[in-house]
Amino acid sequence: MKAMMGFAFFLLFLAGIALVMLQGRQMAQVGGGGAELTGITWRPVTVGDEAIAEDSGMYIRFEVDGSIQGHGGCNGFFGSLEQTDSGIGVGPLGGTRMACPKAIMDREMAFMEAVGATTNFQSGSDSMRLLGEDDAVLATFAVAGTDN
């Protein structure tokens, strides 16, 4: 059991290393949705096919300096994004390594994998979608709060 938990933490750490951040101005430029993404805390509504409860504690936030921070429901994470010729690239993610019940860890792992696999996004005034290869929707988000 300890080996299994250690392996789960290792996988979470690797998923964390896979996440990066994107400058808000680059994100708006790449997304083409016109909505500014910085200064907004985005709450996941779905990750893959799974609906995420509003009170899950999960969020992602894109900062003006190009950094990303968030919480997967159990662990905090951080990283960066970069603009590419075809969209965005997610760089290494880092995060805390706390243990939580299996269901929460599984949901968090799916969230981190979705963020790590992001190659583009679409945004509107109150929603955002992270997109992967072939523009597959990896996760959808709603505004949870703003700096305004």
N, C-alpha and C positions, 0 to 999 in steps of 0.2 A: 504494500500500500504506500509506504514511504517513497519507494522508487517510482511509483506511478505519479504521485504528487510532485516529485522532483522533476519528472519528465514533463508534466503539465506546466510547471513553472518555467522550465526551459523553453517549451514551445511558446508560451506567452511572451517570454523575453524576446525570442526571435521574431514573433509577430510585432512586438513593440519596436524592434529595430527596423522593421520594414516600413514604418509610417514616417511621413515627412510633412513639412509645412510649406505653405504657399503664401506669397505676399497677396494681400487683399486686392491691390490694383492689378496684379497678374491674373488672379482668379476671375475678376470681372471681365478682363480682356479675353481670357480663354473661354469662359462659360458662355459669353454672349447673351446671357439672360438679363443683363443690365442691373441686376441687384448687387449692391455692395455686400460682400460677405464678412468683412472685418467688423468688429464691434458687435457681433451677433453670436449668441450662444445657440447652437443648433442641437435639437433633441432628435434622436432617431425615432422614426415612426415605424419603419420596417428595416430589417437587415435580412437580405435574401427574401425568402417567403415568410419569415417570422415577424409577426406584429410585436412591437416593443411597447410595454406599458409606460404611460406617461411618468409614473413615479419610479422608474427603474434606476434613476441616478446617472444614466448615461448621457453624455454630451460630447460635442466637439466644438472647438472655437479656433478661428483663424485670426491671427494677430497681424497688425499692420507691418510688423518687422519681418513677416514671412514665416513665423513660427506657428505651430499647431499645438494646442493642448487639449486635453479631454479627460473623460472618465468612462471606463468601460462597464461600470456597475459594481466592480470590485476594486479595480486598480486604476490609478491615474496614469496617463501617458503623455508623451510629448514627441515632437519630431519636426520635420520640415518638408515642404513641397518645392518643386522647381518647375518652371514652365519649359515645355519641350516644343519641338516643331509641330507635333501632332496633338498636344494636349498638356497634361501635367504628369510629372513623375513623382512618386512617393519614395522618399529616401528612408533611411533607418529610423525606427521608432525606439523609444526607450520608455520605461515605466516602472512602477512599483511592482512588487512581487508578493502580494498578499494572497492568502488562500481564502476561498469562499466556497459555499455549497456548489456541487457539480453543475447544477442547472445554470447558475449564475456564471460560472467559469466557462461553460460551453457557449453561452450567449455572448460573453465578452470575447471569446476567441473568434467567433463568427464575425463580430463587429471589427476586431482588429484585422482579420483577414480581408474583410471588405475594404477597409481603409487602405491597407497595404496593396491591394490589387487595383486601386483607382488609377485610371488613365485619363479621365476627363470628368466634367461635372456639368450640370445644368442648374440654374437658379432662377427664382422668381422673387417677388417681394416678401413672401412668407414661407417659401419652401425651397428645398435644394435636393438634388439627386446626385449621388456618386455613381459614376459609370466606369465599367471595365472594358475589356476587349469586346469589339463589335458593338459598343455602346450598350451592353447589357447593364441593367439597373442593379447595382450592388446593394444600395441602401437609399432610403428616402428620409428626409428630415423636415422638421417644422421649427419655426423660431421659438426658442424657449425664453429668450430675454435679449435686451439690447443695452448699449451704453447710453442711449438717449433718455 
